[in-house]
């Protein structure tokens, strides 16, 4: 259901903190030209936590109209408050997405019964769910046993975006649930590893910049040209790592600003990246293969 390259889209801001719709349109155009299969709107990379309800509605209205019929649409609706998550998901449903991305609740660390009930309530809205597992941000690591219970109790969960760095655990999960769900890579720097364990694709922050590279890697790998796929990955790997030198999406936004996509100022509490990191990124971009970035 969810295969290929999905860009976790940033939300462009002007210098005065307003949403920069001209830059947003330019970015969407570049992503579609690169051949991405879909988008995640209002995810972590989109700084959804700092957008007002009106801003979220405006972003969704603009983006869904622009890409509908050209790429799949997933909307981030998860929070650590079940009622707010349900409100977000109902609002998302009005934009007819292909699915919603719902992160496991952070900070509260729900027990299994609460976690299952959280997703059961989300499923009643009638949209396919991509469960977002990112224990480094949420403080909640799903065991294989709990994930199995979740998938059994909530058939609306059609995919898992996996952003755990515990590769033995990741491999166990992928093997246990193969052919049951779409297992989506959530770690840009491990994309080839996830493809090797049969991931259906990736939801990527770095694809805001390197969509052409991710599309090429995926297509080469699926064609059985794994050596060539890894060679492309190796070319962009230093820049993929640079995307995460500081909290996502601050470095991604800086790179986009250098490539002509507006000012890309992050919204507080995220600030600008350090002068040292700016200089290092500038050097990397100067030597980057232009065919591998937008």
DAPEUR-V102901 format. One record per backbone hydrogen bond with DSSP energy under -0.5 kcal/mol. CO is the residue of the C=O (numbers start at 1). NH is the residue of the N-H. E is the energy in kcal/mol with one decimal. If there is no record, write none. Layout:
# DAPEUR-V102901
co = {CO CO}
nh = {NH NH}
e = {E E}
This chain:
# DAPEUR-V102901
co = {1 4 4 5 5 6 6 7 7 10 12 13 13 14 18 19 20 21 22 23 24 25 26 27 28 29 30 31 31 32 37 38 39 39 40 41 43 44 45 47 48 52 53 54 55 56 57 58 59 60 61 62 63 64 67 67 72 73 73 74 75 81 82 83 84 85 86 87 88 89 90 91 92 93 99 100 100 101 101 101 102 106 111 112 113 114 115 116 117 118 119 120 121 122 123 128 129 129 129 130 131 131 132 132 133 134 134 135 138 140 143 144 145 146 147 148 149 150 154 156 156 158 159 160 160 161 161 162 165 166 167 168 169 170 171 172 173 175 177 177 181 182 182 183 183 184 185 186 187 188 190 191 192 193 194 194 195 200 201 202 202 204 205 206 206 207 209 210 211 212 213 214 215 216 217 218 219 220 221 224 225 226 227 228 229 230 231 232 233 234 236 237 238 239 240 241 242 243 247 249 250 251 252 253 254 255 256 257 267 274 275 276 277 278 279 280 281 282 283 284 285 288 289 290 292}
nh = {3 6 202 37 38 8 204 9 40 12 20 264 265 17 14 21 24 25 26 27 28 29 30 31 32 33 34 35 36 35 72 7 41 74 9 76 48 47 11 50 51 56 57 58 59 60 61 62 63 64 65 66 67 68 70 71 39 98 99 41 101 85 86 87 88 89 90 91 92 93 94 94 95 96 75 102 130 77 78 103 132 108 115 116 117 118 119 120 121 122 123 124 124 125 126 100 131 158 159 102 133 161 104 134 163 137 138 139 107 142 147 148 149 150 151 152 153 154 157 129 158 182 131 162 184 133 163 186 167 170 171 172 173 174 175 176 177 178 180 181 183 160 184 200 201 162 203 188 190 191 194 195 196 197 197 199 198 4 185 6 204 8 208 209 210 211 294 214 215 216 217 218 219 220 221 222 223 225 224 226 229 230 231 232 233 234 235 236 237 238 240 241 242 243 243 244 245 252 250 253 254 255 256 257 258 259 261 260 270 278 279 280 281 282 283 284 285 286 287 288 288 290 292 293 213}
e = {-0.6 -0.6 -2.3 -2.2 -1.6 -0.6 -2.9 -1.4 -2.6 -0.6 -2.4 -0.5 -1.1 -1.8 -2.8 -1.2 -1.9 -2.6 -2.1 -2.3 -2.5 -2.4 -2.0 -2.4 -2.5 -2.1 -1.4 -0.6 -1.6 -1.0 -2.6 -2.1 -0.5 -2.3 -1.6 -3.2 -1.7 -1.9 -0.5 -1.8 -1.5 -2.5 -2.2 -2.4 -2.7 -2.6 -2.6 -2.3 -2.9 -2.5 -1.5 -1.6 -2.2 -1.9 -2.8 -1.5 -2.0 -2.5 -1.1 -2.7 -2.1 -2.7 -2.3 -2.2 -2.8 -2.5 -2.5 -2.2 -2.4 -2.1 -0.8 -0.7 -2.1 -1.7 -1.9 -0.6 -3.2 -2.3 -1.2 -0.6 -2.1 -2.7 -2.6 -2.6 -2.1 -2.2 -1.9 -2.4 -2.3 -1.6 -2.1 -0.8 -0.8 -1.5 -1.4 -2.3 -0.6 -2.1 -1.3 -2.4 -0.7 -3.0 -2.1 -0.7 -2.9 -1.9 -2.1 -2.2 -1.5 -0.5 -2.4 -2.3 -1.9 -2.5 -2.6 -1.9 -2.4 -2.5 -2.1 -2.9 -1.0 -2.3 -2.6 -0.8 -3.0 -2.9 -0.6 -2.3 -1.5 -2.7 -2.9 -2.2 -2.4 -2.6 -2.6 -2.7 -2.2 -0.9 -2.0 -1.2 -0.6 -2.4 -0.8 -2.0 -0.6 -2.9 -2.4 -0.6 -2.0 -1.3 -2.2 -2.4 -1.8 -0.7 -0.8 -2.3 -1.6 -2.4 -2.6 -2.7 -0.6 -2.6 -1.9 -1.8 -3.0 -1.0 -2.6 -2.4 -2.7 -2.0 -2.9 -2.4 -2.4 -2.5 -2.5 -2.5 -1.3 -2.6 -1.7 -1.2 -2.2 -2.4 -1.8 -1.9 -2.2 -2.7 -1.3 -1.4 -1.4 -0.5 -2.5 -2.6 -1.6 -1.2 -0.6 -1.7 -1.4 -0.5 -2.5 -2.8 -1.8 -2.5 -2.2 -2.1 -1.8 -1.1 -2.4 -1.1 -2.1 -2.2 -2.2 -2.1 -2.5 -2.5 -1.8 -2.1 -2.8 -1.7 -1.1 -0.5 -0.7 -0.6 -2.0 -0.9 -1.2}
